[in-house]
Amino acid sequence: MEGKTILITGANSGIGFATARILAEQGCHIILVCRNEKRGEEARQYIMDATGNREMDLLVADLSSQQDIRRLAEQVKQHYSKIDVLINNAGGVFGQYQVSEDGFEMTFAVNYLAPFLLSHLLLDKLKASGSGRIINIASVMQDKKFNPDDVINQTSSSYSGMQAYKTAKTAILMMTYYMGKRLAESGITVNALHPGFIYTPQATRMSPKLFRPLMKLFSKDPEQGATCPVYLAVSSEIEGVTGEFFKDNKTEQTSPISYNEELQKTLYTKSMQWTGLKTDDFTEYELIR
């Protein structure tokens, strides 16, 4: 894997940090994307000291902001000739209703719209790799019903943090399946994964209070949770595999609604509008047919 350039969002803690450290040990050039510069620099220094790999860069961005995502993408385009792997790891769970600066419910903005926008803005760098891989962190927590319009019609009175998380993760699955099909001839693959239930502060906040004392006993640690992202990033076994959902390094089916092709297309079209992207910009990647 030496010479491979891998960009990981949300890389200063949890699964993102563990994934970065393991891939650094394998000789990859790692780009850490973190919201907090101080914590990001601490993570970068720790990984360099632990692995001896000095090919470790830090870029700072707030992925709840589409303006900041665009700025991040421009930095990547200016400084790197290619991106071999994009791991959309950053996410968040919000107990209270919050709205991003772009006017979207925060869970949806961070967990779905950010990966959607960043993935599209970096398609040229992924294609330059010759075999670029987009890896989305999803979940086994998925919706049985899904209406894209409901996403932007949420209110503080109807808000549920758990439901918002499930909606965002269902959307990321739809994105994975739709883009996997549309990019099939481009050399870029798109896959999603469930890392397992990880013992992190975020996961603890999501759990009912009654079960929180048991979380540590039945959850994976971040190192274990990084197993599948690392597998999808570097394994030759999945060369050319695209539009799949993985759990424990094996493909697995997701909720029936996530395979609805009409909904995938509707969500994709709306997502282009929500992020200010133009479909004509991506015809060369065979996203539009």
Number of C-alpha atoms within 10 A of each C-alpha: 14 11 11 19 24 24 25 23 24 26 29 28 17 21 25 25 23 23 26 31 25 17 24 24 17 15 18 23 24 25 22 25 26 25 19 14 15 12 14 23 18 12 22 25 14 14 22 17 11 12 15 12 18 16 15 20 15 18 18 20 22 17 27 26 20 23 15 15 20 18 14 20 19 13 12 19 16 8 8 10 13 21 27 24 25 26 27 27 24 25 24 17 18 17 14 11 17 15 16 16 13 14 12 20 23 26 28 26 26 23 28 28 25 23 27 23 21 19 22 16 21 21 22 19 21 26 19 16 19 14 16 26 28 27 26 28 25 30 23 20 17 22 21 13 11 18 14 16 11 10 15 13 10 15 14 11 7 8 15 16 17 16 14 23 26 22 25 25 28 26 29 25 29 24 26 27 23 23 28 22 16 20 20 18 13 18 18 27 28 28 26 30 24 21 23 20 19 22 19 17 9 14 15 18 15 15 13 9 10 8 10 15 11 11 17 15 9 10 16 17 17 21 16 17 23 24 19 22 29 18 17 24 23 19 12 10 9 13 14 16 16 23 21 19 25 23 19 16 18 10 13 13 12 19 15 11 18 25 15 14 13 9 18 22 15 13 20 19 14 14 19 16 12 17 17 11 15 11 12 9 12 15 12 11 18 14 19 13 5
